[in-house]
Amino acid sequence: MMTHPAVLARLVEEYERESELRAAGPHGPVRQQMEDVIYTLCVSTGTRDIDAALAVARERLHTAWLGDADDAEAVARDGRTLSGTAG
């Protein structure tokens, strides 16, 4: 089973956001959120480290967006919706 591209897009966005927060200084909640996102990305992509997970996720997103124009618009729309509701 493959993770939906919109979910991968949200996870990559969360990872990038958490990375920026962590760069500002290590905080307990930020560290835990970062670990959660890394774990979820690895599980979602079938990888064991964040670099590989990001590479696989970005490749899947790239492939998804190269598909049918209607599908790409739906993925982008879903990604925005998921990002907007993420807690």
C-alpha positions in Angstrom: 0.0 0.0 0.0 1.3 3.4 -0.9 0.8 6.6 1.1 -1.4 9.1 -0.7 0.7 12.0 -2.2 -1.3 14.6 -0.2 -0.3 12.9 3.0 3.4 12.7 1.9 3.2 16.4 0.9 1.9 17.3 4.4 4.6 15.2 6.1 7.4 16.8 4.1 6.0 20.3 4.9 5.8 19.4 8.6 9.4 18.1 8.6 10.6 21.3 6.9 8.7 23.4 9.4 10.0 21.4 12.4 13.5 21.6 11.1 13.3 25.4 11.0 12.0 25.4 14.5 14.6 23.0 15.8 17.4 25.1 14.2 16.2 28.1 16.3 16.9 26.0 19.4 16.1 22.5 20.8 12.8 22.5 22.6 11.2 19.4 24.2 7.9 19.6 22.3 9.6 20.5 19.0 12.0 17.6 19.4 9.1 15.1 20.0 7.1 16.5 17.0 10.2 16.2 14.8 10.8 12.6 15.9 7.1 11.8 15.2 7.3 13.3 11.7 10.6 11.5 11.0 9.1 8.2 12.1 5.9 8.7 10.1 7.8 9.6 7.0 10.1 6.6 7.3 7.1 4.2 7.8 5.2 5.9 5.0 8.1 5.5 2.5 9.4 2.1 3.7 12.8 3.6 4.6 15.0 3.7 7.7 16.4 7.2 7.8 15.1 10.7 7.1 17.3 11.4 4.1 16.1 8.3 2.3 12.5 9.0 3.4 12.6 12.6 2.0 14.1 11.4 -1.2 11.4 8.7 -1.7 8.6 11.1 -0.7 9.8 13.8 -3.0 10.1 11.4 -5.9 6.6 10.0 -5.3 5.3 13.6 -5.2 7.1 14.5 -8.4 5.7 11.4 -10.1 2.2 12.1 -8.8 2.3 15.7 -10.1 3.5 14.6 -13.5 0.3 12.5 -13.9 -3.0 13.8 -15.1 -3.5 17.5 -14.7 -6.8 16.9 -12.8 -5.1 14.5 -10.5 -2.3 17.0 -9.8 -4.8 19.7 -9.0 -6.6 17.3 -6.6 -3.4 16.4 -4.9 -2.4 20.0 -4.4 -5.9 20.8 -3.1 -5.9 17.9 -0.7 -2.4 18.8 0.5 -3.5 22.3 1.3 -6.5 21.1 3.1 -4.5 18.6 5.2 -1.8 21.1 6.0 -4.5 23.6 7.1 -6.0 21.2 9.5 -2.8 19.6 10.9 -2.4 20.1 14.6 
